[in-house]
Each structure stands twice: as structure tokens, then as C-alpha cells.
Amino acid sequence: MSTARVNVRLCAHAIGASREIMDRARDEGLLRAEVTDDDLLHVFAASAAIARATETSDPGAWRRHVAFVLDGFRAPE
């Protein structure tokens, strides 16, 4: 099996697992209803870009970014 096919299968599995986790969190009132799996992918992409851009000047910057975004994903109390 080609590397591309393996990567596609791994991504599909990861997306399926993240959807299940997000659905459970939504059902329990922990995740905002409007948050989608695409939103989560955008967080991953943005965090990777931040990590690359700040790896020498501020190596922990991506963690702060993720914390802020995930706080925004949390359902209001």
C-alpha cells in the first residue's frame, strides 16, 4: 500500500474519532453546538504554523493559542 493511501486512511480514522469525541462533548453540553470538525482541523493547522514561526523566539506560543481557542469552543455555562 502506498504512503499516500496509508495517510488517507489514518486521517479518515482520526477524523472519525474526533467526530465521536466532539459529539459526546456536545451531547454532554461541554462543546458549543456550532463547533465542527473543520474548526478542529483549522486549530491544528494554525497551531503548526505558530509553532514553526515561534520555535526559537517563543516555543510555547502554540500552546497558549490552543488553550485560547479551546476555551472558545467550550459551551457557555
Secondary structure, DSSP 8 states (H G I E B T S, - for coil): --HHHHHHHHHHHHHHHHHHHHHHHHHTT-B-TT--HHHHHHHHHHHHHHHHHHTTT-TTHHHHHHHHHHHHHB---
